[in-house]
Amino acid sequence: MDTVQHPSATWEAVSSGVVFYRRQQLYTLPGKLPNIADYLIAGCKNGGPIALMRDTSKLVALGRGGPAFTKSQIQVYSPAGEGLLLFSWDQGRIVRFGWTFDERLVVLNEEGVYRLYDLQGDYQQFSLGNEAAELGIIDARIHENGLVALTGSLTLLEVKDWEGGRPLALANSGISEPPHSWAVIPPDQSISRHVEVLLSVDATILTVDNLESADQRVARGPFLHVSPSPNGKFLALLTFSGLLWVVSTDFQRELVVLDTATVGAEGPVNQVEWCGNDAVLVTWNDLASLILPSRDNLAGETLRYQYFGATFVVTETDGARVIGQDVCDFIQKVPVSSVSIFRPGSTSSSAILFAAWESFVQRSPKADENIRSIRSDLAAAVNECIDAAGHEWDPYWQRKLLSASIMLEIGPSAAKFGWGFLDLYNPTDFIAMGQALKVLNAVRFYEIGIPLTYSEYQYVSPTHLINRLTSRNLHLLAIRVSSFLSLKPDVVLKHWASVKIARSKSSAVDGEDDEVCRLIVDKFEKLGGGEVSYADISRRAWEVGRTGLATKLLDHETRASDQVPLLLTMKEDKLALVKAVDSGDTDLVYHVLLHLHKRLPLGSFFKLIEDGGDQLAPASKLLQVYAREQNREMLRDFYYSDDRRVESAILALDEAAQMTDPLAVMTAVNAAEKFFSEDKDRPFEAKMTNESVRLLALQQQYEKDSDGKVKFFGQSVSETIRTCISNGMSKKADRVKSEFKVPDKRFWYLKLHALTAMRDFDALDAFARSRRSPIGYEAFVKHLVEAGHLKEAASYVMRCDGPKRVGLYVLCEDWRAAGRECKERGDKKGMEQLRKSCPNSLIARELDQLMASMK
């Protein structure tokens, strides 16, 4: 016979035995906590810790048993009563403190300054702004993802998230004095998806959000306690006269109206909190009363739980955690699956399956009979047993429920239960439940003290639980949980390394950095598979002043994109640039170059690149490419600092080619000529740029002489000569020819083309007769033919060599002259060729006559 208490032994029935509630003792706390009646307390949801601070409005007896601390201290305990953190506060009067979703303690003072403490005592500090500091903060409400503060001018300020953002003012509530009580419905629980503030003012409730303030027009107030349910759909309101009113948040549906005096408690109400979303827990000293709606009347139904002394209640999504002086309990509605299996007299398929398993353990043939009776519902029964196992706290009943749904090994034999009788069944849920329970049982252990329920575990996720373990420095357990759940251990290893670095800071001596680096690398390689990034750890080392250790750790980082930004932050400029170049990522190289250019003096920046030699040659080239397109001034300075005369000259010429101002162009070309002249290996380039300067000066003079009517500037020597001839400036053309030593042949070609283009054939003839042509006259003929001036071209054929005249006449389409030339030369063969290629019969007859007259 089992000696372990049956799960239903602690159940209490309500609603005529349809619904049950149970009180599960989580931990015993004898002497671990101070007298909680003397302290202000903030509890963290999802099995989180509690924070205590002396209530300065109460007298504390000296010498009382239990831990004690001064009024300026805040103590953090686990639900099992283990001390997690103790720190002093010196930032003015504390208005409110509470917890974030990731277990950071938020402490807000009257000047609008708030800090976020982790469980190691490290904190981030932010402010609500100058206006809040001037007006003062008189009260606040803190939820998991933000806070709402009430200022001295009775305005409401909202802080979203915990990144230190600027607070936002909510709508004007119009109140003239502080509310009797108030509460906040977080954005993720409100219908509008914005934070909603409920203010108890006079006899009514005001609802304020970021858009408007609405009077709900209720007349039961004023209210001493305002408590929204975890899902934000219901409110529990307690009046000063002790009337408890449970209503929907739109105030359209009443659930409970109860005079708490009828409960039989003495003294004032300490808390009004929700137990899940189905019941309200009202506490007094020595008593906690669970009140839930009834089908029969608005007075509801009540369950009483006795305690010794004061208690503190933390609302959870599926119940309520009650922390007393000597015990930590969890009160919750018994899950449906557990009721289905363990309720006395239950005939559900899951209850029959569980009974069949117990019969099998006792070797009773009734097991087979029970299995056959639920054959059609067996899959649902298996699933319900698995679900019920997740909601049990005792490992004994967890194993029994899982065994009822799967194979159980007993001694040398094995029997199949549950899915063993199913043809097809997916074991995923069973495996996941087994893993979840193993993790939950580990973290519920009193030395760990995280009493998560299975529902909360599903809500917060295993990753979040691992983060909570690491925040407590429980790295070994966190690593084992990660490995068991096949999760990457990166977060755990990084946190462990950060703690290792921080703790070794005070003892840093020669060789200490090498030892710490070796330990971290070995651990990362062994447990992280070499995939954990070292960049975050290096940053932590640098932040605590361990620059040498940070650099050593970064040497093990394989991703340059993670290495380089941190090296820049550490001002390891050359190393950052080298790592960026070695990565082959041009974007990363540009990132480093632009960062260094912005931060360093220009000379130091260029010197860094120049001193890098071949190792930083790619960075130098990329800098030149960027500067050529985006910052010519920087490129000019870079070439000058590196004594690159040729590149400087080429840059000056390139800029000159893009300029339109003549003076600027001449200045740029002069600069290029100077750079070339300073390089003994570039005499030719120096001479050419010098001639360019002279030509530009001459062109400026010619434009001035023509009163700007003729444009010369920027033309080449040949173009300048052609422009002079085209505009009747023969002497100027001759001067250009003389000054720039233009060859005769080139000059004649230029003048031939220019006069032809002008159709000044008389000037062309005079030019041809002026002296013997250095280019011959065949060039005249061919150019005139190309220009379409056949008649003018033919006049120059006679000045050409005799053997070429026939062909040139044909080129000019003067067949008759070609025939006469053949006759004069006695070239019968040439005449026959003309006869065959002539274009028409008339010319053919004339050629025949000339051929006949030839001897």
WOPE-V90629 format. One record per residue. N is the residue number from 0. RES is the residue in one letter. OMEGA is omega in radians with two decimals (* if undefined). D_CENTER is the distance of its C-alpha to the mean C-alpha in Angstrom with 2 decimals. Layout:
# WOPE-V90629
n:res:omega:d_center
N:RES:OMEGA:D_CENTER
N:RES:OMEGA:D_CENTER
This chain:
# WOPE-V90629
n:res:omega:d_center
0:M:-3.10:59.06
1:D:3.06:55.56
2:T:3.14:55.48
3:V:-3.12:51.89
4:Q:3.13:51.68
5:H:-3.11:51.14
6:P:-3.07:47.86
7:S:-3.09:49.86
8:A:-3.12:51.87
9:T:-3.11:49.43
10:W:2.98:48.97
11:E:-3.01:50.36
12:A:2.97:51.09
13:V:3.13:50.55
14:S:3.06:51.12
15:S:3.05:54.36
16:G:3.11:52.84
17:V:-3.11:50.12
18:V:-3.14:47.21
19:F:3.00:47.00
20:Y:3.13:45.12
21:R:3.06:44.96
22:R:-3.10:44.40
23:Q:3.09:42.88
24:Q:-3.11:43.40
25:L:-3.09:40.28
26:Y:2.95:41.42
27:T:-3.00:44.45
28:L:-3.08:43.87
29:P:3.05:47.30
30:G:-3.10:47.11
31:K:-3.10:43.41
32:L:2.99:42.44
33:P:3.10:44.20
34:N:-2.99:45.98
35:I:3.09:43.05
36:A:-3.09:45.32
37:D:-3.00:45.06
38:Y:2.93:41.29
39:L:-2.99:38.37
40:I:3.01:35.98
41:A:-3.11:32.42
42:G:3.12:31.50
43:C:-3.12:28.18
44:K:3.09:28.00
45:N:3.09:27.65
46:G:-3.08:30.12
47:G:-3.09:28.52
48:P:3.05:30.48
49:I:3.09:32.53
50:A:-3.11:32.74
51:L:3.06:36.19
52:M:-3.14:37.43
53:R:3.02:41.07
54:D:-3.04:42.26
55:T:3.12:44.15
56:S:-3.11:46.26
57:K:3.08:47.96
58:L:-3.13:50.42
59:V:3.14:49.75
60:A:3.12:52.77
61:L:3.09:52.85
62:G:3.12:53.63
63:R:-3.14:52.18
64:G:-3.13:50.95
65:G:-3.12:47.31
66:P:3.12:44.65
67:A:3.08:44.66
68:F:-3.01:42.49
69:T:-3.07:42.70
70:K:-3.13:41.51
71:S:-3.12:38.79
72:Q:3.03:37.10
73:I:-3.12:34.67
74:Q:3.12:35.12
75:V:3.13:32.74
76:Y:2.97:34.41
77:S:3.08:33.44
78:P:3.10:35.21
79:A:3.10:37.70
80:G:3.13:38.63
81:E:3.13:37.16
82:G:-3.13:36.01
83:L:-3.03:32.33
84:L:3.03:31.94
85:L:3.11:34.22
86:F:3.13:33.27
87:S:-3.14:35.09
88:W:-3.10:34.10
89:D:-3.05:35.32
90:Q:3.12:33.36
91:G:-3.08:35.87
92:R:3.13:36.83
93:I:3.12:34.30
94:V:-3.09:34.02
95:R:2.97:31.91
96:F:-3.09:29.82
97:G:-2.98:27.86
98:W:3.03:25.17
99:T:-3.14:21.54
100:F:-3.10:20.45
101:D:3.02:19.26
102:E:2.94:22.68
103:R:-3.11:22.14
104:L:3.12:25.17
105:V:3.12:24.87
106:V:-3.09:27.91
107:L:3.11:28.71
108:N:-3.03:31.71
109:E:3.11:34.01
110:E:3.12:32.51
111:G:3.09:29.10
112:V:3.10:27.48
113:Y:-3.14:25.52
114:R:3.06:24.25
115:L:-3.11:22.10
116:Y:2.94:23.94
117:D:-3.03:22.95
118:L:3.03:25.89
119:Q:3.13:26.44
120:G:3.07:27.14
121:D:-3.08:24.14
122:Y:2.96:22.82
123:Q:-3.09:20.55
124:Q:3.11:22.55
125:F:-3.12:21.87
126:S:3.07:24.34
127:L:3.07:25.20
128:G:-3.10:26.44
129:N:-3.11:29.82
130:E:3.12:31.38
131:A:3.13:30.80
132:A:-3.13:32.21
133:E:-3.09:35.28
134:L:-3.09:35.98
135:G:3.10:35.15
136:I:-3.11:33.59
137:I:3.12:36.28
138:D:3.14:34.37
139:A:3.01:30.98
140:R:-3.08:29.59
141:I:3.03:26.54
142:H:-2.97:24.78
143:E:-3.05:22.02
144:N:3.11:19.17
145:G:3.11:20.78
146:L:3.03:24.21
147:V:-3.09:26.91
148:A:3.09:29.29
149:L:-3.07:32.79
150:T:3.12:33.88
151:G:3.09:37.43
152:S:3.11:37.80
153:L:2.98:36.95
154:T:-3.10:33.75
155:L:3.11:30.75
156:L:-3.13:27.32
157:E:3.00:24.22
158:V:3.11:21.11
159:K:-3.12:18.16
160:D:-3.08:15.89
161:W:-3.13:16.26
162:E:3.12:13.95
163:G:-3.13:17.04
164:G:-3.13:16.76
165:R:3.14:19.97
166:P:3.14:22.39
167:L:3.12:23.66
168:A:3.05:27.38
169:L:-3.11:28.68
170:A:-3.13:31.79
171:N:-3.10:35.01
172:S:3.13:36.84
173:G:-3.12:40.16
174:I:-3.11:41.27
175:S:3.09:43.66
176:E:-3.12:43.45
177:P:-3.14:40.97
178:P:3.09:40.78
179:H:3.07:42.81
180:S:3.12:39.72
181:W:-3.11:36.37
182:A:-3.10:33.38
183:V:2.97:29.90
184:I:-3.09:28.63
185:P:-3.11:24.83
186:P:-3.10:22.89
187:D:3.12:22.38
188:Q:-3.11:26.17
189:S:3.14:27.50
190:I:-3.09:28.66
191:S:-3.06:27.10
192:R:2.99:23.60
193:H:3.12:23.97
194:V:3.10:25.27
195:E:-3.13:29.08
196:V:3.13:31.43
197:L:-3.09:34.96
198:L:3.04:37.55
199:S:-3.09:41.10
200:V:-3.06:43.28
201:D:-3.09:47.04
202:A:-3.02:47.84
203:T:3.09:44.80
204:I:3.03:41.05
205:L:3.07:38.71
206:T:-3.06:35.37
207:V:2.99:32.84
208:D:-3.07:29.41
209:N:-3.09:27.48
210:L:-3.01:29.99
211:E:3.02:33.41
212:S:-3.06:35.73
213:A:3.07:38.12
214:D:-3.11:41.30
215:Q:3.02:41.75
216:R:3.00:45.50
217:V:-3.02:46.34
218:A:-3.08:49.42
219:R:-3.03:49.19
220:G:0.02:47.50
221:P:-3.02:46.90
222:F:3.13:44.60
223:L:3.13:44.17
224:H:3.03:41.21
225:V:-3.05:38.52
226:S:3.08:36.43
227:P:3.09:34.11
228:S:-3.11:33.84
229:P:3.12:30.64
230:N:3.07:30.11
231:G:-3.07:30.91
232:K:-3.07:33.95
233:F:3.10:36.77
234:L:2.97:37.96
235:A:-3.06:40.39
236:L:3.12:42.39
237:L:-3.14:45.11
238:T:3.12:47.67
239:F:3.13:49.55
240:S:3.09:52.55
241:G:3.12:50.81
242:L:3.09:50.25
243:L:-3.12:47.20
244:W:3.11:45.87
245:V:-3.00:43.25
246:V:3.06:42.11
247:S:-3.06:39.33
248:T:3.04:36.73
249:D:3.08:38.36
250:F:-3.13:41.69
251:Q:-3.06:43.42
252:R:3.09:44.22
253:E:3.10:45.90
254:L:-3.12:45.57
255:V:2.94:47.40
256:V:-2.98:49.76
257:L:3.01:51.17
258:D:-3.06:53.09
259:T:3.10:51.69
260:A:-3.12:55.11
261:T:-3.14:56.36
262:V:3.11:54.11
263:G:-3.14:56.44
264:A:3.11:54.10
265:E:3.09:55.12
266:G:-3.11:53.27
267:P:3.07:50.21
268:V:3.11:47.19
269:N:-3.08:44.41
270:Q:2.94:41.52
271:V:-3.08:40.89
272:E:-3.13:38.01
273:W:3.01:37.16
274:C:-2.97:37.84
275:G:3.13:35.32
276:N:-2.99:35.78
277:D:-3.06:39.50
278:A:3.14:41.30
279:V:3.13:41.44
280:L:3.12:42.24
281:V:-3.06:44.39
282:T:2.96:45.25
283:W:2.96:48.12
284:N:3.10:49.37
285:D:-3.07:50.68
286:L:2.98:49.64
287:A:-3.09:46.71
288:S:3.13:47.61
289:L:-3.08:45.64
290:I:-3.12:46.33
291:L:-3.08:45.46
292:P:3.09:46.71
293:S:3.10:50.01
294:R:-2.99:51.38
295:D:-3.08:54.72
296:N:-3.12:54.08
297:L:3.13:51.55
298:A:3.09:52.47
299:G:3.11:50.32
300:E:-3.00:50.82
301:T:2.99:50.45
302:L:-3.07:49.89
303:R:3.08:50.67
304:Y:-3.09:49.19
305:Q:3.09:50.99
306:Y:3.08:49.36
307:F:3.12:50.75
308:G:-3.10:49.62
309:A:3.09:46.47
310:T:3.02:43.39
311:F:-3.05:39.73
312:V:3.03:37.95
313:V:3.14:34.28
314:T:3.04:33.48
315:E:-3.09:31.70
316:T:-3.10:30.70
317:D:3.12:33.77
318:G:3.12:36.15
319:A:3.09:36.68
320:R:-3.11:36.73
321:V:-3.12:39.83
322:I:3.10:40.09
323:G:-3.12:43.70
324:Q:-3.05:45.56
325:D:-3.01:46.38
326:V:3.00:44.23
327:C:-3.09:40.80
328:D:3.02:41.27
329:F:3.14:39.24
330:I:-3.13:40.86
331:Q:2.99:39.75
332:K:-3.11:41.17
333:V:-3.12:42.38
334:P:-3.09:40.25
335:V:-3.11:42.15
336:S:3.12:42.15
337:S:3.10:43.76
338:V:-3.11:46.30
339:S:-3.07:47.13
340:I:-2.93:47.96
341:F:3.13:49.42
342:R:-3.14:51.17
343:P:3.11:54.90
344:G:-3.11:56.66
345:S:3.11:53.57
346:T:3.13:54.45
347:S:-3.12:50.97
348:S:3.14:50.23
349:S:3.09:47.79
350:A:3.11:50.51
351:I:3.10:53.03
352:L:3.14:50.69
353:F:3.10:50.26
354:A:3.11:54.04
355:A:3.11:54.61
356:W:3.11:52.51
357:E:3.09:54.52
358:S:3.13:57.72
359:F:3.13:56.62
360:V:-3.14:56.03
361:Q:3.13:59.57
362:R:-3.14:60.91
363:S:3.11:62.02
364:P:-3.14:62.74
365:K:-3.14:61.38
366:A:-3.12:57.87
367:D:3.13:58.63
368:E:3.14:60.19
369:N:-3.14:57.15
370:I:-3.13:54.78
371:R:-3.08:57.00
372:S:-3.13:57.10
373:I:-3.04:53.32
374:R:-3.08:52.86
375:S:-3.11:51.42
376:D:-3.01:48.90
377:L:-3.13:48.10
378:A:3.11:44.50
379:A:3.12:43.69
380:A:3.10:45.54
381:V:-3.14:43.54
382:N:-3.12:40.24
383:E:3.07:41.61
384:C:3.11:42.69
385:I:-3.13:39.26
386:D:3.14:37.68
387:A:3.11:40.38
388:A:-3.14:39.72
389:G:-3.08:36.15
390:H:3.08:37.59
391:E:-3.12:40.21
392:W:-3.10:39.77
393:D:3.13:42.67
394:P:-3.14:41.99
395:Y:-3.14:45.60
396:W:3.04:45.10
397:Q:-3.13:41.75
398:R:-3.11:43.57
399:K:-3.12:46.46
400:L:3.10:44.38
401:L:3.13:42.39
402:S:3.12:45.69
403:A:-3.09:47.18
404:S:-3.05:44.59
405:I:3.14:44.65
406:M:3.07:47.03
407:L:3.11:48.50
408:E:3.11:50.25
409:I:-3.13:53.42
410:G:-3.07:55.34
411:P:-3.09:56.19
412:S:3.13:55.82
413:A:3.13:52.90
414:A:-3.13:52.90
415:K:3.05:50.49
416:F:-3.14:49.52
417:G:-3.04:47.24
418:W:3.06:45.52
419:G:3.12:48.21
420:F:3.14:50.39
421:L:3.13:47.90
422:D:-3.14:48.09
423:L:3.09:44.36
424:Y:3.13:41.69
425:N:-3.06:37.98
426:P:-3.05:37.49
427:T:-3.10:33.69
428:D:3.14:34.02
429:F:-3.13:36.57
430:I:3.14:34.54
431:A:3.14:31.40
432:M:3.11:33.66
433:G:3.12:35.30
434:Q:-3.12:32.06
435:A:-3.11:30.82
436:L:3.11:34.18
437:K:3.11:34.29
438:V:-3.11:30.95
439:L:3.13:32.02
440:N:3.12:35.40
441:A:-3.07:33.90
442:V:3.09:31.65
443:R:-3.13:34.48
444:F:-2.94:36.79
445:Y:3.12:37.93
446:E:3.07:36.68
447:I:3.00:33.11
448:G:3.03:33.68
449:I:-3.05:30.96
450:P:3.12:33.13
451:L:2.94:30.70
452:T:-3.14:32.34
453:Y:3.12:31.58
454:S:3.11:30.24
455:E:3.11:27.84
456:Y:3.10:26.81
457:Q:-3.10:25.92
458:Y:-3.04:24.04
459:V:3.11:21.91
460:S:3.11:21.41
461:P:-3.14:22.44
462:T:3.12:19.04
463:H:3.11:19.25
464:L:3.11:22.83
465:I:3.09:22.03
466:N:3.13:19.67
467:R:3.10:22.65
468:L:3.14:24.96
469:T:3.12:23.01
470:S:3.07:22.87
471:R:-3.08:26.67
472:N:3.08:26.87
473:L:-2.99:28.27
474:H:-3.12:26.70
475:L:3.11:29.58
476:L:3.14:29.51
477:A:3.10:25.75
478:I:-3.14:26.14
479:R:3.09:29.07
480:V:3.12:27.36
481:S:3.14:24.41
482:S:-3.12:27.03
483:F:-3.12:29.15
484:L:3.13:26.43
485:S:3.08:25.19
486:L:3.12:21.70
487:K:-3.10:19.93
488:P:-3.03:20.98
489:D:-3.06:18.03
490:V:-3.10:17.16
491:V:-3.11:20.88
492:L:3.14:21.67
493:K:3.13:19.05
494:H:3.10:20.34
495:W:-3.13:23.87
496:A:3.12:23.43
497:S:3.12:22.04
498:V:3.13:25.08
499:K:3.14:27.34
500:I:-3.10:26.35
501:A:-3.09:26.74
502:R:-3.14:30.10
503:S:-3.07:31.42
504:K:-3.04:30.67
505:S:-3.11:34.07
506:S:-3.09:35.95
507:A:3.09:34.33
508:V:3.12:37.25
509:D:-3.14:38.04
510:G:-3.14:36.94
511:E:3.13:34.73
512:D:3.13:31.55
513:D:-3.12:32.83
514:E:3.13:33.69
515:V:3.12:30.39
516:C:-3.13:28.55
517:R:3.13:30.94
518:L:-3.12:30.47
519:I:-3.13:26.69
520:V:3.13:26.86
521:D:-3.13:29.64
522:K:3.13:27.83
523:F:-3.12:24.63
524:E:-3.07:26.85
525:K:-3.04:29.05
526:L:-3.09:26.72
527:G:3.13:23.42
528:G:3.13:25.10
529:G:-3.09:23.70
530:E:-3.11:20.19
531:V:-3.13:18.67
532:S:3.12:16.63
533:Y:-3.01:18.61
534:A:-3.12:16.09
535:D:3.14:15.11
536:I:3.10:18.84
537:S:3.11:19.85
538:R:3.13:17.80
539:R:3.12:19.57
540:A:3.14:22.84
541:W:-3.13:22.41
542:E:3.13:21.65
543:V:3.04:24.93
544:G:-3.14:26.84
545:R:-3.07:27.15
546:T:3.13:26.33
547:G:3.11:28.64
548:L:3.12:27.13
549:A:3.13:23.58
550:T:3.13:24.93
551:K:3.13:26.79
552:L:-3.14:23.85
553:L:3.10:21.78
554:D:-3.14:24.73
555:H:3.12:23.94
556:E:-3.08:20.33
557:T:-3.10:20.58
558:R:-3.13:17.31
559:A:3.14:17.88
560:S:3.05:14.29
561:D:-3.13:13.84
562:Q:-2.91:17.31
563:V:-3.13:17.52
564:P:3.14:14.99
565:L:3.09:16.60
566:L:3.09:20.01
567:L:3.10:19.51
568:T:3.13:18.67
569:M:-3.12:21.80
570:K:2.99:23.70
571:E:-2.92:24.79
572:D:-3.09:24.92
573:K:3.13:27.28
574:L:3.11:25.77
575:A:-3.13:22.29
576:L:3.11:24.01
577:V:3.14:26.06
578:K:3.13:23.18
579:A:3.12:21.43
580:V:-3.13:24.80
581:D:-3.13:25.51
582:S:-3.11:22.32
583:G:-3.13:23.65
584:D:-3.09:20.34
585:T:3.11:21.54
586:D:3.13:18.20
587:L:3.10:17.55
588:V:3.11:21.11
589:Y:3.12:20.73
590:H:-3.14:17.70
591:V:-3.11:20.00
592:L:-3.11:23.00
593:L:3.10:21.62
594:H:-3.12:20.22
595:L:3.12:23.65
596:H:-3.13:25.57
597:K:-3.02:24.01
598:R:-3.04:24.60
599:L:2.94:27.88
600:P:-3.02:31.31
601:L:-3.13:32.21
602:G:3.13:34.96
603:S:3.12:32.88
604:F:-3.13:30.18
605:F:-3.14:32.85
606:K:3.12:34.67
607:L:-3.13:31.65
608:I:-3.11:31.45
609:E:-3.12:35.25
610:D:-3.13:35.73
611:G:3.11:33.38
612:G:-3.11:36.11
613:D:-3.11:35.62
614:Q:-3.13:32.52
615:L:3.12:30.63
616:A:3.10:32.64
617:P:3.12:29.79
618:A:3.11:27.71
619:S:-3.13:30.84
620:K:3.12:31.26
621:L:3.09:27.72
622:L:3.13:28.16
623:Q:3.12:31.40
624:V:3.14:29.96
625:Y:-3.08:27.25
626:A:3.14:29.80
627:R:-3.11:32.39
628:E:-2.96:30.22
629:Q:-3.00:28.41
630:N:-3.10:30.33
631:R:-3.13:33.98
632:E:3.11:34.87
633:M:3.14:32.55
634:L:3.13:34.03
635:R:3.11:37.50
636:D:-3.13:36.84
637:F:3.12:35.43
638:Y:-3.12:38.57
639:Y:-3.11:40.80
640:S:-3.13:39.36
641:D:3.11:39.68
642:D:3.13:43.21
643:R:-3.05:42.52
644:R:-3.08:45.49
645:V:3.13:45.50
646:E:3.11:41.81
647:S:3.12:42.35
648:A:-3.14:45.38
649:I:3.10:43.66
650:L:3.13:40.81
651:A:3.11:43.50
652:L:3.11:45.30
653:D:3.11:42.15
654:E:3.12:41.48
655:A:-3.13:45.16
656:A:-3.12:44.98
657:Q:-3.11:42.34
658:M:3.10:44.29
659:T:-3.13:46.80
660:D:-3.08:48.49
661:P:-3.12:51.58
662:L:3.14:51.56
663:A:3.13:47.90
664:V:-3.13:48.69
665:M:3.11:51.70
666:T:-3.13:49.78
667:A:-3.13:47.12
668:V:3.06:49.82
669:N:3.12:51.76
670:A:3.12:48.73
671:A:3.13:48.37
672:E:3.13:52.12
673:K:3.13:51.78
674:F:3.14:48.97
675:F:-3.09:50.99
676:S:3.14:54.14
677:E:3.11:52.51
678:D:-3.05:51.84
679:K:3.13:55.14
680:D:-3.08:53.95
681:R:3.13:53.35
682:P:-3.13:56.80
683:F:3.14:56.77
684:E:3.11:53.45
685:A:3.13:54.79
686:K:-3.12:57.98
687:M:3.13:56.18
688:T:3.08:53.94
689:N:3.10:57.07
690:E:3.10:58.84
691:S:3.12:55.86
692:V:3.13:56.19
693:R:-3.14:59.94
694:L:3.13:59.47
695:L:3.11:56.99
696:A:3.12:59.43
697:L:3.14:62.27
698:Q:3.07:60.32
699:Q:3.14:59.61
700:Q:-3.14:63.34
701:Y:3.11:64.30
702:E:3.11:61.96
703:K:3.13:63.56
704:D:-3.12:67.02
705:S:-3.12:66.23
706:D:3.08:64.87
707:G:-3.12:61.49
708:K:-3.14:62.97
709:V:-3.12:62.25
710:K:3.11:58.77
711:F:-2.89:58.88
712:F:3.10:55.81
713:G:-3.13:53.45
714:Q:3.06:55.95
715:S:3.11:57.10
716:V:-3.12:60.68
717:S:3.14:61.83
718:E:3.12:60.22
719:T:3.12:61.80
720:I:-3.13:65.25
721:R:3.14:64.87
722:T:3.11:63.85
723:C:-3.12:66.87
724:I:-3.11:69.29
725:S:-3.11:67.85
726:N:3.06:68.49
727:G:-3.14:71.96
728:M:-3.06:71.02
729:S:-3.13:72.95
730:K:3.10:73.63
731:K:3.10:69.97
732:A:3.10:69.20
733:D:3.14:71.88
734:R:3.10:70.37
735:V:3.14:66.94
736:K:-3.09:68.72
737:S:-3.05:70.59
738:E:-3.07:67.81
739:F:3.01:65.31
740:K:3.10:68.00
741:V:3.14:67.33
742:P:-3.14:69.60
743:D:-3.11:72.50
744:K:-3.13:71.40
745:R:3.13:67.96
746:F:-3.14:69.54
747:W:3.10:72.04
748:Y:-3.13:69.38
749:L:-3.10:67.38
750:K:3.06:70.47
751:L:-3.10:71.56
752:H:-3.12:68.26
753:A:-3.13:68.16
754:L:3.08:71.76
755:T:3.13:71.34
756:A:3.12:68.30
757:M:-3.06:70.45
758:R:3.09:73.36
759:D:-3.03:75.62
760:F:3.09:77.96
761:D:3.11:80.77
762:A:3.12:78.60
763:L:3.14:77.43
764:D:3.11:81.09
765:A:3.11:82.00
766:F:-3.12:79.10
767:A:-3.13:80.23
768:R:-3.04:83.79
769:S:3.10:82.81
770:R:3.14:82.86
771:R:-3.07:82.48
772:S:3.09:79.02
773:P:3.14:76.94
774:I:-3.08:74.98
775:G:-3.13:78.13
776:Y:3.06:78.79
777:E:3.10:77.33
778:A:3.09:73.91
779:F:-3.08:75.39
780:V:-3.04:76.58
781:K:-3.13:73.39
782:H:3.12:71.12
783:L:3.09:73.42
784:V:3.13:73.48
785:E:3.13:69.68
786:A:3.09:69.67
787:G:-3.13:72.19
788:H:-3.03:75.20
789:L:-3.09:77.66
790:K:-3.14:80.85
791:E:3.13:79.75
792:A:-3.09:78.60
793:A:-3.10:82.03
794:S:-3.13:83.73
795:Y:-3.09:82.14
796:V:-3.09:83.14
797:M:3.14:86.58
798:R:-3.12:85.01
799:C:3.11:83.23
800:D:-3.07:84.71
801:G:-3.08:87.43
802:P:-3.07:85.95
803:K:-2.99:82.74
804:R:-3.11:84.42
805:V:-3.12:84.99
806:G:3.14:81.33
807:L:3.05:80.27
808:Y:3.10:82.74
809:V:3.12:81.29
810:L:3.11:77.80
811:C:3.13:79.20
812:E:3.06:80.76
813:D:-3.03:84.26
814:W:-3.10:86.11
815:R:3.11:89.54
816:A:3.10:88.90
817:A:3.12:87.53
818:G:-3.13:90.76
819:R:3.12:92.94
820:E:3.11:91.07
821:C:-3.13:91.76
822:K:-3.12:95.41
823:E:-3.13:95.82
824:R:-3.14:94.29
825:G:-3.08:96.34
826:D:-3.14:93.25
827:K:-3.14:94.36
828:K:3.10:91.43
829:G:3.11:89.01
830:M:3.13:91.00
831:E:3.11:90.63
832:Q:3.10:86.89
833:L:-3.11:86.80
834:R:-3.09:89.00
835:K:-3.05:86.63
836:S:-3.11:83.46
837:C:-2.99:84.88
838:P:-3.10:83.12
839:N:-3.03:86.21
840:S:-3.13:89.91
841:L:3.10:91.23
842:I:-3.13:89.80
843:A:3.13:90.95
844:R:3.14:94.59
845:E:3.11:94.48
846:L:3.09:93.19
847:D:3.13:95.93
848:Q:3.11:98.53
849:L:-3.14:97.20
850:M:-3.13:97.22
851:A:-3.11:100.80
852:S:3.12:101.94
853:M:3.13:100.62
854:K:*:103.36
